[in-house]
Amino acid sequence: MYAIVNIAGQQFKVVKDQYLFVHRLQGDEGASIEFDNVLLAENAGKFSIGTPSVDGAKVSAKILSHLKGEKVIVFKKKRRKGYKKKNGHRQQFTKILITDITL
């Protein structure tokens, strides 16, 4: 059984007991959350396709931790002008564990 669910503006294919890194979610560590925007669900070869989401389908998850991703360096330069600008960015992520998929 798997489902395609929209989490924080991104689509993920999830199965039970899977770990995911998603964009930062509201909630404390150890809290349970539910996602009801399920776009597609599969159970024993039978597919349920949503228009735009499957009615009554939910994905339950548990927030494990909040963390930061790898640093990305942004460097801008214009040749022969003496213009250089260096910035860094670290994206905020949330690690979640998919606990249940209900149809």
C-alpha positions in Angstrom: 0.0 0.0 0.0 1.3 3.4 -0.9 0.0 6.9 -1.5 1.0 10.1 -3.2 0.4 13.0 -0.8 0.9 16.8 -1.0 3.0 17.9 2.0 4.0 21.6 2.3 3.6 22.2 -1.4 5.5 19.1 -2.6 4.3 15.7 -3.7 5.7 12.6 -2.1 5.2 8.9 -2.7 4.9 7.4 0.8 4.6 4.0 2.4 4.1 3.0 6.0 7.3 3.3 8.3 9.1 5.6 5.8 11.2 8.5 6.9 10.9 11.8 5.0 12.6 15.1 5.0 10.1 17.8 4.2 10.1 21.6 4.3 9.7 23.0 7.9 6.3 22.1 9.4 4.6 23.7 12.4 4.5 21.4 15.5 6.7 20.1 18.3 9.0 17.1 18.1 7.0 14.0 18.9 3.7 15.5 17.8 1.4 13.6 15.4 0.1 15.2 12.3 -2.3 14.2 9.5 -2.2 15.0 5.8 -5.6 14.8 4.1 -4.5 16.0 0.6 -4.0 12.5 -0.8 -3.8 12.6 -4.6 -3.5 8.9 -5.3 -3.8 5.8 -3.2 -3.0 2.1 -4.0 -4.1 -0.9 -2.0 -3.5 -4.5 -3.3 -3.4 -3.4 -6.9 -6.5 -1.2 -6.7 -6.0 2.4 -7.4 -8.0 5.4 -6.1 -7.3 8.6 -8.0 -8.5 11.9 -6.6 -10.2 14.8 -8.3 -8.2 16.6 -6.9 -7.9 14.6 -3.7 -9.2 11.2 -2.6 -12.2 11.5 -0.3 -11.7 10.1 3.2 -8.0 9.2 2.7 -5.5 10.4 5.3 -1.8 9.9 5.9 -0.7 10.0 9.6 2.9 11.0 10.5 5.0 11.8 13.6 7.5 14.7 13.7 10.9 13.3 14.8 13.1 16.4 14.6 13.6 19.8 13.1 17.0 20.4 11.3 18.8 22.3 8.7 20.0 21.1 5.3 23.4 21.5 3.6 24.7 25.0 3.1 24.3 26.4 -0.4 26.7 29.2 -1.5 25.3 31.9 -3.8 28.0 33.9 -5.5 27.4 36.8 -7.8 30.0 38.6 -9.8 30.2 41.2 -12.6 33.5 41.1 -14.4 35.7 44.2 -14.6 33.3 46.1 -12.3 34.7 45.1 -8.9 31.3 43.7 -7.9 31.3 40.5 -5.8 28.5 39.3 -3.5 28.7 36.0 -1.5 25.7 34.7 0.4 24.9 31.3 2.0 21.6 29.6 2.7 20.6 26.6 4.8 17.0 25.3 4.2 14.9 24.4 7.3 13.7 20.8 7.2 11.5 18.5 9.3 12.1 14.8 9.6 8.9 12.8 9.8 7.9 9.2 10.1 4.9 7.9 8.2 2.9 5.9 10.7 -0.3 5.0 8.9 -2.2 5.3 5.6 -6.0 5.1 5.8 -8.4 5.0 2.8 
